Structures are given as structure tokens and as C-alpha cells.
Amino acid sequence: MKSPNKEKKKGANSKTLTTATGIPYADNQNSLSAGPRGPLLLQDFHLFEKMAHFNRERTPERVVHAKGAGAHGTLTVTKNITRYTKAKIFSEVGKKTEMFARFSTVAGERGSADTVRDVRGYALKFYTEEGNWDLVGNNTPVFFVRDPMKFMDFIHTQKRLPQNNLRSEIMWWDFWSLVPESLHQVTILFSDRGIPKGFRHMNGYGSHTYSFINADNERFWVKFHFKTMQGIENFMQEEADKIAGKDPDWATRDLFEAIERGEYPRWRLEIQIMPETETEKFRWNPFDLTKVWPHKDYPVIEVGVMELNRNPSNYFAEVEQAAFEPSNIVSGISFSPDKMLQARVFSYADTHRYRLGVNYALLPINRPRTAKANNYQRDGFMRFDDNGGDSPNYEPNSFGGPKEDPAFKEPPLKISGDADRYNQPVVDDDYVQPGNLFRLMPPDQQSRLIQNLVNSLKKVPRLIQERMVSHFGKADPAYGEGVAKGLGL
Ligand code: NDP
């Protein structure tokens, strides 16, 4: 069968239409009624099955990153990094691994416009031979908060006001002005890169610090960056606003059509490596998600090329049902003490269990491809495979069931300190990196950044404006003065 998107093939075989259980329809146009003008009969199961399934077509949308587009592709390794990691995906130069990517906006609902000022999600699933590795990042290297306790409140500010279901810039700026660690991400968001020109022209960042473990069981901290090979391109605000009205699906269409034309988008995978011994020496907490590692301290190493070269054949099955989870790490790649990462390891799987059901990992898009899942999980809603057949459902057992393999054990990670709730004090450090970003922008970018901020901040109470101007000024005096002038403060 062909997609209505494609030209119909002459003489294509048509099949008999059936119910979900294979019973043929004699008539798919007219419901069963008592006489030509009479009421319908309850026995018309063809009609009621069709209607009941339709009524249940929508699964809950993702609370964040609801609107997205995805594509299949490959990651090809270009440099040997086996001194840092034993991960099979990086085992040799030239190695190709199948993967799936989903890009998204964060705040909007499933039908919202693509060309809004917002962070973009950059979620990747690599089907490696030792299980799926998911890297669930954004198009920015940092995030608004460094402690997950603040995450739910932050997202509420990006969603809708409880009273009237309207989005509210007052909520954004109230929160940001009271949480100065957000200044770095706010500066990126209101810069030119806050509205990327579709998904092909933006970078992706793993953002968190992860760990690499090599064959000698040595640990290195690592950051992942995917640099667009199409070049960075952004929409200016006025242009983006117009497109949001004319073609709210602009980025989704752009990605799909480019791949259909054979223009496969590519990203260069770069990593930054920090030896475990340097953790304490680094000027910043290397596990603070509001900070980057400056390139001069930790230069990037190019390790591969990711190419997206196949569109999904069914959006719901592949893009909507894709379940990315930072908890999917494979041997040779692991977590770090980053508090946001630790919370996401829990929260993604938790949200999939709610959104797709407990057996979400069995869906074709989420199943491992070269590896095989063997375990003692059984039953649950929508268990549509053979549910383990007649094999044992407990372990240890004497009947040849799958067994653990200590070869996959990670080296221990030394941790110390008293269990407590630590508020990383607001120190100058929160202003240095946003200031560095402001200072590296050429004057025209700086003035667009300031104008974008002023256009939004002019809608909020003066008290909040003043708090924000103080933060911008601490990052760089010219930054603070520019916004203050624009607001007439
Ligand atoms: P570098 O001069 O070595 O790197 C600057 C980085 O900034 C480049 O990666 C560049 O990306 C990126 N960049 C340029 N304009 C913007 C923008 N409007 N929004 C987001 N990123 C942008 O400097 P440092 O490594 O010392 O970092 C200086 C500042 O650059 C940081 O404080 C941070 O704000 C920002 N940055 C740093 C990154 C890092 O990992 N070190 C990563 C991304 C941003 P590109 O190469 O694609 O042009």
C-alpha cells in the first residue's frame, strides 16, 4: 500500500477491508438502520468498533516536548576513542550504527507552531549491539536549573496560567528573576539561536556530563556535542511570527521534505573529555547543568558523523511512540553525579509508563535491533508479543533462563559527604558564563538579544524588570545597561 502522500501506483493490489479481528466489511459507507430512514441498530459492530477505536486514538501527549518530528539514520565513527570508552558503538573507525532522532519544541502542545522562541529537544536513540543508548539532549549546552526540585515549577511557568489558560511572560520572568542560575540559558534563548531555522540548522548537545569507561575500567567525564553540518541558521523574530501563522509545521515539513529529496542532514559528533582526577580542580562544578566546559580548557575531539536518511513511514508508530530515556546507557557509557541527570534517569521511564503503558519498550521503535531483550518481565497491559512463551519467569532457575554477566559491572564511584539538601549558593559564577556568551557575540547579535529581551520584559511588572536588569548587569555591564535603556529604567 502507498501513502496518500505518494503517487498511486497503477493497478496496485487492493485488499479486502476488515475489522480488527479480520472480519470483512460488506459496506463501509452506510450504517445498519431499521429502514432507510430509521434509527441505527446496536448490532452494527462494524460501525461501533470503528467509532470506539477512533474515540481512543489519542494517547496522552508528552507534558514537555509534545510537538516533534523524527527520522531514522546512522552514526559513523571517524576517530578511535577506545582509550576513553569500551562502548561497542565506538569500537572502530568506520563503524555504522542505526539510530533514530526526534526533535521538538518544549512548551507548546502537540499542534503548536514550530517557529517559536523556545529550546528545541534533540533526542537520539542508538540501536547498539549491547542495547539501546539514548542521548536525550537539547539544542543548548546548558539548562535553566541545576536541581530537579525546581524543574516542575519551571515548566509550569512555561505552560499556561491556571486562571485563564493563557501563556504568561510574567510567570517566565518572575521565575527567572528569582533563579539567577537560569541566566545562561535565558541568554541563549533570547539570542539569535532561540529560534532555529528548522531542525537541520541547529546544534544538539547532550548537555549533561556523562561518563566514559574504558576496557581498563578507567572513568572519564564526557560531554557530547552534535554540530550541524548544514551550518547554523536562525529565524529573526518577525519572520518566525509570520511563519507560525502561515505554516505552523514549518520545521516538521522542512525535515521531512529534505530527506525525501535525498538531502540528508548531518551532524558532526564532538566530545569533550575530563579525566576523573580533574573533577575537583575545575573552576566550576563539572556536574552543574547551567555551565559549559570552556573549549580552551577542554578542547573538542571529533568522533563521528550522524546522518538522518530515512523518514518514518508512520508518524504515530515511530515518532509519537518513540520513548527516549536517559536511563538507557550501555557498557562503556554511564551517568555522572549531575543532579538533573539523576532525576531524568527516573522521570523519563516513569512518564513512558504513564503515556504508553508498562510495555512501551516492546514497541517496534523502542525495541533493541542488534541486541536482544531477555528478561523475566511478564504480563501487563498490551503485552502483544509471546510474553516469554513457556520459558521460566523467575531467576535463578534450572531451565536455561538468561543470567547476569559480571563483565558489565562498572568501576565503583567514590562518593562522600553528609546526606542533606544543598543549596549551591548564588555566587558570581552564575554570571561569568552568560557574560562570556554576551561578550563573544558581535554587536549586531548583542543588540538583537537586548531587543528580544526588552520586547518580552516590557510586559512584566517593574519589580521583576529591575531584578532582571541587575542580573544582566552582573553578567556584563553593557548587557545590563542595554536592557535597562530599552525598558526606560
Ligand atoms: P568558544 O569561543 O570556544 O565557543 C563559543 C561557543 O559558543 C561555540 O561553541 C559557538 O557555537 C557557541 N555560540 C555562539 N553563539 C551562540 C549563541 N547565540 N548561543 C549559544 N551558543 C553560541 O568559547 P567557550 O568554550 O569559552 O564558551 C564561551 C561561551 O560560549 C560559554 O559561556 C557558553 O555560553 C557558550 N557556549 C560554549 C559551549 C562549550 O561547550 N564550551 C557550547 C556552546 C556555547 P558554534 O561553534 O556552533 O558556532
Residues whose N, C-alpha, C, O or C-beta is under 5 A from the ligand:
A	BS01	NDP	P141 I188 S191 D192 R193 V292 W293 P294 H295 K296 Q433 P434 N436 L437
